[in-house]
Amino acid sequence: MKENTIKVLIVEDEPILAELNAEFIQRDTKVQVIGIASNLQEAKIMVEKLKPTLILLDNYLPDGKGIDLFEYIINNNLDSYVIFITAASDMDTCSKAIRFGAFDYLIKPVSYQRLKHSLERFELFLYRQSLQKHVNQRRIDELFNLQTKDFVDVNRHSKGIEEITLQKVKDLFLKTDKALTVDDIVANAQISKTTARRYLEYCVQTKLLTVELNHGKIGRPERLYKRLGK
């Protein structure tokens, strides 16, 4: 592992989501997933042993809550940053995570473009931090501005994309390694063909899916969509 590699621990009890998150964030060559914990107790042991730079922390775990792990990290002076993930309705936990100093806060279902945006800011945060041995107000303001900022710049490309429908489409690909067509998405997600095309192309743009043409023997070529890396 390179000296400047960002070591990431994923804390997520749903194996498919954990693997998907790991696949996604390791597309960045500066990031290395060093472990996946599926419950709170396992996460505490792995944080102590592996000393991750960053923890991708889901809140709802089988034996407790992610926010308790966050508090444990603070109380034990462990040197790890946290990107917190929880449900939209969990405002109390959101407030607590912000008070604890979460680098960012993501609402489920997680948009991978949003996660990418967060990781890029974290890399920049560490880089700028490494350049400065002494601080002044301008440097401090720059570092704070890299945390939990609006997502306007990235979202300008996702007009018309709604999270619930997007997750419905993603879930179809999580259940299979096979390529799916627009018609498959229409039949299983119960959305129109126009909507299916829009969401599939969005997933291709955000590098969740790949697409290739199947020319077949008769008629127009068919677009086949598949999870990236499968």
Disulfide bonds with the S-S distance in Angstrom:
none
